[in-house]
Amino acid sequence: MRILVVEDEAPMAELLRRCLAENGFAVDVAPTGEDGLWYTGESNYDAIVLDVILPGADGFDVLREMRAAGSWAPVLLLTARDAVEDRVRGLDLGADDYLVKPFALAELLSRLRALMRRGARERPAVLTVGDLSLDPATRSVARDGRPITLTAKEFALLECLMRQPGQVLSKSELIEHVWDFTFDADSNVVEVYVGYLRQKIDRPFGRQSLRTSRGAGYCLRDDRADRTTRAKQADHAHGIR
């Protein structure tokens, strides 16, 4: 398993390198944030140990750019800052876990093993479907760069749909995730809130991204891609190349 350590303090970097190597990991060490970004662009890592306080680009900058570039390796943040806002910021930017310095090496190893069991999968900090975006951290929604104001339940329903784009979610699934499993599944609350969402995310923009699958449920799709596909099919049917 290959690990990248991004740490500017030479004694700490060497301690981590030696500890990880002795436990069977292949280890690369980057002394700056810029070096760390270069490494992640050149190699695929099973996990990344990333210090927050770095010269130049700090750990938050590195994490943001990594995720924006499509690098989804699990990230363990190391920080001397114990402030809640720093931990929240790192997690919201896409970190998977954090350790506050000083820490026990045994705990670092245990946390890395837990992260690698989850594997590298896409976990974007901001959800996007076509030109519709939703940021769970700032609780903001925009379409084509234009902000959209939603109520708490509208936001929760949209987030649930955007986390599984293109997948039909049944009424009962939406109630369970957005309301709770004790909610009356026979009520029309889902239909009502789907209507509210369409009025805000689709109709003002001339879109039809929130679809009803009759008898099955609802899904959110990139309707621009659907329109392109239909146009190509129509051209093909009329012999246009």
C-alpha positions in Angstrom: 0.0 0.0 0.0 1.4 3.4 -1.0 1.2 6.4 1.3 2.1 10.0 0.7 3.2 12.1 3.7 3.1 15.9 3.2 5.0 17.3 6.2 7.5 20.2 6.3 9.1 19.5 9.7 12.0 17.1 8.8 12.1 15.2 12.1 8.4 14.5 12.0 8.5 13.6 8.3 11.3 11.1 9.0 9.5 9.7 12.0 6.4 9.1 9.9 8.3 7.7 7.0 10.2 5.2 9.2 7.1 4.1 11.1 5.0 3.6 8.0 7.9 1.7 6.2 8.4 -0.5 9.2 4.7 -1.4 9.0 5.0 -2.5 5.4 3.9 0.7 3.5 5.7 2.3 0.6 6.1 5.9 1.5 6.8 9.1 -0.4 7.5 12.3 1.5 6.7 15.8 0.3 8.0 18.8 2.3 5.7 21.5 0.9 2.1 21.7 -0.3 3.2 22.3 -3.9 5.3 19.2 -3.8 2.4 17.3 -2.4 0.2 18.4 -5.3 2.8 17.3 -7.8 3.1 13.9 -6.2 -0.7 13.4 -6.2 -0.7 14.3 -9.9 2.0 11.8 -10.7 0.9 8.8 -8.6 -2.1 7.1 -7.2 -2.0 6.7 -3.4 -3.9 4.4 -1.1 -3.9 7.2 1.6 -2.4 10.6 2.2 -1.1 12.0 5.5 -1.4 15.8 5.2 -0.1 18.4 7.6 -2.3 21.5 7.8 0.5 24.0 8.6 2.8 24.1 5.6 4.9 26.7 3.9 3.3 28.3 0.8 0.1 26.4 0.1 -1.2 25.0 3.4 -3.0 21.7 3.9 -6.4 23.2 3.3 -5.2 24.6 -0.1 -3.7 21.3 -1.0 -6.8 19.4 -0.1 -9.1 21.7 -2.0 -6.9 21.5 -5.2 -6.5 17.7 -4.9 -10.3 17.1 -4.8 -10.9 19.7 -7.6 -8.4 17.7 -9.7 -10.2 14.5 -9.1 -7.9 12.9 -6.5 -10.0 10.9 -4.1 -7.4 9.1 -2.0 -8.4 9.0 1.7 -6.8 12.0 3.5 -5.8 12.0 7.2 -5.1 15.6 8.3 -2.5 16.3 10.9 -3.0 19.5 12.8 -1.6 21.3 15.8 -4.7 23.4 15.9 -7.4 21.9 18.1 -10.0 24.5 17.3 -13.3 23.1 16.2 -13.6 25.4 13.2 -10.3 24.1 11.8 -11.4 20.5 12.1 -14.8 21.3 10.5 -13.1 23.2 7.7 -10.8 20.3 6.8 -13.6 17.7 6.9 -15.9 20.0 4.8 -13.1 20.4 2.2 -12.9 16.7 1.7 -10.7 15.2 4.4 -11.6 11.8 5.8 -10.2 12.0 9.3 -7.8 14.1 11.4 -5.3 13.8 14.2 -4.3 16.5 16.6 -0.5 16.8 17.4 1.0 15.3 19.4 -0.5 11.8 18.7 0.5 8.2 19.2 1.9 6.4 16.1 -0.2 3.4 16.9 -3.4 5.5 16.5 -2.1 7.0 13.2 -1.6 3.5 11.9 -5.0 2.4 13.0 -6.7 5.4 11.5 -4.9 4.8 8.2 -5.9 1.2 8.1 -9.6 2.2 8.7 -9.4 4.8 5.9 -7.9 2.3 3.4 -10.6 -0.2 4.2 -13.1 2.3 2.8 -11.0 2.7 -0.4 -10.7 5.7 -2.7 -14.1 6.7 -4.0 -15.5 9.9 -5.3 -16.6 12.1 -2.4 -17.0 15.6 -3.8 -17.4 18.4 -1.2 -19.8 20.1 -3.6 -22.4 18.0 -5.4 -23.1 18.8 -9.0 -25.6 17.5 -11.6 -25.1 19.3 -14.8 -25.0 23.0 -14.0 -26.9 22.5 -10.7 -24.6 22.6 -7.6 -25.2 22.0 -3.9 -22.7 22.7 -1.1 -23.7 20.8 2.0 -21.2 22.8 4.1 -22.4 26.2 3.3 -26.0 24.9 2.6 -26.0 26.8 -0.7 -27.5 25.9 -4.1 -26.9 27.4 -7.5 -27.9 26.7 -11.1 -25.7 28.1 -13.9 -24.0 30.3 -11.2 -27.3 31.8 -10.0 -28.0 31.2 -6.3 -31.3 29.5 -5.4 -32.9 29.9 -2.0 -34.4 26.7 -0.5 -36.1 25.8 2.8 -34.4 23.2 5.1 -36.6 20.4 3.8 -36.3 21.4 0.2 -32.5 21.4 0.6 -32.5 18.0 2.3 -34.7 16.5 -0.5 -32.5 18.0 -3.2 -29.3 16.7 -1.5 -30.7 13.2 -1.2 -31.5 13.2 -5.0 -28.2 14.7 -5.9 -26.2 12.2 -4.0 -27.7 9.5 -6.3 -28.0 11.3 -9.7 -30.0 9.4 -12.3 -31.2 6.8 -9.8 -34.9 6.5 -9.2 -35.7 6.9 -5.5 -39.0 5.7 -4.2 -41.3 7.8 -2.2 -40.7 5.7 0.9 -36.9 6.0 0.5 -37.1 9.8 0.2 -39.4 9.9 3.3 -37.0 7.8 5.3 -33.9 9.9 4.4 -35.5 13.4 4.5 -38.2 13.0 7.1 -37.9 9.7 9.1 -39.1 6.1 8.9 -42.1 6.8 11.3 -43.5 9.4 8.9 -46.8 8.6 7.2 -45.8 7.1 3.9 -49.3 7.6 2.6 -49.1 11.3 2.9 -48.5 13.5 -0.2 -45.6 15.4 1.4 -43.0 14.1 -1.2 -45.2 15.2 -4.1 -45.7 18.6 -2.5 -42.0 19.2 -2.0 -41.0 17.8 -5.4 -43.4 20.5 -6.8 -41.7 23.2 -4.6 -38.3 22.1 -5.9 -39.4 22.2 -9.5 -40.6 25.7 -9.1 -37.2 26.8 -7.9 -34.5 24.6 -9.6 -36.2 23.9 -13.0 -38.9 26.2 -14.2 -37.1 29.5 -13.8 -34.3 28.0 -15.9 -36.4 26.2 -18.5 -35.2 22.8 -17.3 -36.7 19.4 -16.6 -34.1 17.8 -14.5 -36.3 16.6 -11.6 -38.2 13.7 -13.2 -41.1 11.5 -12.1 -40.9 7.8 -12.8 -44.6 6.9 -12.7 -45.3 4.3 -10.0 -41.6 4.1 -9.0 -40.4 7.5 -7.6 -38.3 10.4 -8.6 -34.8 11.1 -9.9 -32.6 14.0 -10.8 -30.8 14.0 -14.2 -28.7 16.4 -16.2 -31.4 17.3 -18.7 -28.9 19.1 -20.9 -27.3 15.8 -21.7 -30.7 14.3 -22.3 -31.6 17.0 -24.8 -28.3 16.5 -26.6 -29.0 12.8 -26.9 -32.5 13.3 -28.2 -31.3 15.9 -30.8 -28.7 13.4 -32.1 -31.3 10.7 -32.3 -33.6 13.0 -34.2 -30.8 14.0 -36.6 -30.0 10.3 -37.2 -33.6 9.5 -37.8 -33.8 12.2 -40.5 -30.5 11.0 -42.1 -28.5 14.1 -40.9 -24.8 13.4 -40.2 
